[in-house]
Amino acid sequence: MNIKDLNTRTKPIVLIDKSLDFFNDKVLFPKKVEKANEMLKKIGLPRTKSVL
């Protein structure tokens, strides 16, 4: 792939670093996750209008 191919593409090219798979099963911010779960239990998800 050369520079001209990159400049004419309409979709971005994204490379995902495989070393980040280490974090898949870890909770990085447990206090924030706990607070968000409490808010979802109390309030719930917002209602959305159906597109159909």
Rosetta blueprint (number, residue, H / E / L):
1 M L
2 N L
3 I H
4 K H
5 D H
6 L H
7 N H
8 T H
9 R L
10 T L
11 K L
12 P L
13 I L
14 V L
15 L L
16 I L
17 D L
18 K H
19 S H
20 L H
21 D H
22 F H
23 F H
24 N L
25 D L
26 K L
27 V L
28 L L
29 F L
30 P H
31 K H
32 K H
33 V H
34 E H
35 K H
36 A H
37 N H
38 E H
39 M H
40 L H
41 K H
42 K H
43 I L
44 G L
45 L L
46 P L
47 R L
48 T L
49 K L
50 S L
51 V L
52 L L
